[in-house]
Amino acid sequence: MRPQSSAAPHFQEVVVRGTALLGKTLLSTMAEPRVSSIDGKLAEEFAAPSHVDEVKEKMSAFARRHAEAGRRVVLITSGGTKVPLESRTVRFLDNFSSGRRGASSAEYFIDSGYAVIFLHRHRSLYPYTRMFLPINLLEALQFRGGDGASANGGEVVVNQQLLPHIAKVLKRYNEVKEGGLLLPIEFNTLSEYLHLLKAAAQELSSIGSLAMFYLAAAVSDFYIPASEMPEHKIQSSNGPLQLSMKMVPKILSPLVKDWAPKAFVISFKLETDASILLDKARRALDAYRHQAVVANILDSRRGHVVVVTPDTQTELTLDEDDAKNEVEIEEKIVSNLISAHTKFINQPIG
Ligand code: 9Z3
């Protein structure tokens, strides 16, 4: 059974009108902030979630336990961030991502012996349960030995047609749970995402090159600082809405340089215009000096990606046979990156 196809894409739209506002936005795009100022900005302009210390402890214990058992740990980010326009939020800007790439990749990493920290948007697709989203729960169940009308209405069991598939996935889900191989952490807003990613990077730095970062979440480039955000719902009686949004600090920079300098880091580059994709991927590698960029185009992302590293460019594609055998592109992406991670771990230090 194939997972549900994703919802119709929608994009973040930023409307900037008037020279004063435009000037402000352009200024902030021109100057790439230094690493230390990114840290400061994070503390000042993005509210940290109240449970960040608790999550840090969980991630630290998880990483230590698995590294001691000789297991590599991958931090997967998945789903889109939400950027509020009002402090008591009625409206927000959302980045499109169903979470399927992150959720399916988590399964392939676990199958390959990794432990997974799954930092995902609340209610986006989740490993294993993603398979059942197309199924209406009530259609999947049936009465046995009655019709539910009387007090002794019989038991409720899984529909016989679906049983083999559900049983197979349930078995794997229980094995993963018993092995403690999956640590789920949720985010909703961009602020939560940034603070939790920083926390994860700092905690995973203790296991050095055994850590991988697989940054598949769709993250907003724009935000409104808390100090500039209206408290209450924006009133339409005030006329058309004009927004000025700031550039989100490039978190990859401190992640690679300061927080987890020995880890194997992969970012994802999403574009809708194929003619600029590879150039943008290369520029990201040059700017952040991490190990790989997985480049994809929104419409073809299920069947084609390019893995770009400083020295290589590898196209991964699903062919007809793959489609017949229900192979997913994430299986190929994960396999490619695990080989690269192995080389990275074994490379001579120097
Ligand atoms: C991706 O490019 C992911 O592959 C998708 C997966 C979000 C397209 P789905 O969740 O889709 O399976 O529906 N993620 C990265 C997107 C992103 O925000 N990248 C930024 C950029 O391209 C930061 S590198 O500028």
Residues whose N, C-alpha, C, O or C-beta is under 5 A from the ligand:
A	BS01	9Z3	S6 F96 S97 S98 G99 R100 R101 L215 A216 A217 A218 V219 S267 F268 K269 L270 N296 R301
